[in-house]
Amino acid sequence: MKESALYEKRILAVDDEEDILEVLEEDILDACPTCQFDKATTYEAAVKLLESQTYDLVILDIMGVRGFDLLALAAQRNFKVVMLTAHALNLEALKRSFELKARAYLPKEKMGEVVPFLEEVLKFDYMPMWKRLVRRNDLFPETWSIDSETWPWQLAIYTLGQFEIIKDREPIKFTGKVQRRPLLLLKALIALGGKEVREEQLLDLLWPDSDGDAAHSAFTTTLSRLRQLLGLEKAIRVHGKTATLERRHCWVDAWAFERIYEMAEDLWKGSRLRSGSSEIIEFTEKAINFYKGHFLPMDDDHPWMAPYRDRLRTKFHRLIMRLGDYLEEAGQWEKAVEYYERALDADDLAEELYQHLMTCYYKLGQWTEAIKVYHRCKKALSSSLGIDPSPKTQAIYKTLTGSVQVQTNKKP
């Protein structure tokens, strides 16, 4: 008989219901008598055990014993933790369990399966175990948390400054022109919002020169090829004459950026940052960090992508200016410089950023850097757009050079 993965393991179970602990103890010791089984019915008793003992596995009730606080403590000691709940799979509790580094989540209604479940937890590492749990129960965090990228999505699609598809944490490799059309269909779904996109709209964008029947046939074939390429049939749902890129299975960086942008904007509106500023800054910085560059920058030959690209660019620019204005008002010139420089890495034609950056360097007494910024701006606008800096930018430059001259003349 194969030896159980629980062999000689030390286990702690915490629940305010003693009968639950008795069932767990009986089932686990029946399956593996060599286990050492400790139990606690209160938060205080559990804390003492977690701080003084070492465990291979910890089973925590969510309700009644401050389960998430105990999870944080157990995770600090690198114990493998399973969260136990009296409710069915609650997605918010599940998401919090994942984010606090629990290894798994088990409803009490499935306690009859506890032994093979715990054996599985000991067998698999943190992320592989959650992948199995997500796939098995078709789980999805209904509300997007600020750390939604960390959820074990079946597909993660990166479109900001790049194009990459990650499946089960591994990039999908594309070879040959034969995949170009299916990938273009995917990009169109993303650019059009991904939800109930009309087939007619997709046909007009991707097969403008084909008649109705031929275009529909091409769409059907391309959709099948895309599903095959992604290796996930349910990633794209077709209903009637619409197509949806399922957010239950696909994470898209552009959509995450927009979601966090909306949260940040809601906090900025009407706020004077006298209270709650840390939350506003946190959401703003998170959104800015998502924006690695413009939407699908290598696809400039498809003009229908431009509206969505411009919309994302405008939102990014607005966040940078909100945060930059706040930092300037607070006299945090160096921090403001950091964000303006990062923004220019993503968008070197945003003239307003150069204007603020020149001012910040001037406030820091770095006049030479301020003047260099002007020449960077002039070169970027000239080479890309064939234009000179605006009168406002030139006026700032003249003010800077005039101030530098005055300061130079004052020197003995």
Helices and strands as residue ranges (DSSP letters): E 10-14, H 18-31, E 36-40, H 43-52, E 57-61, H 67-76, E 81-85, H 91-99, E 104-107, G 108-113, H 114-123, H 126-137, G 148-150, E 155-158, E 164-167, E 170-171, G 177-179, H 180-191, E 197-198, H 199-206, H 212-230, G 233-235, E 236-239, E 242-245, E 250-252, H 253-268, H 277-290, G 297-299, G 303-305, H 306-329, H 333-346, H 351-363, H 367-385, H 391-410
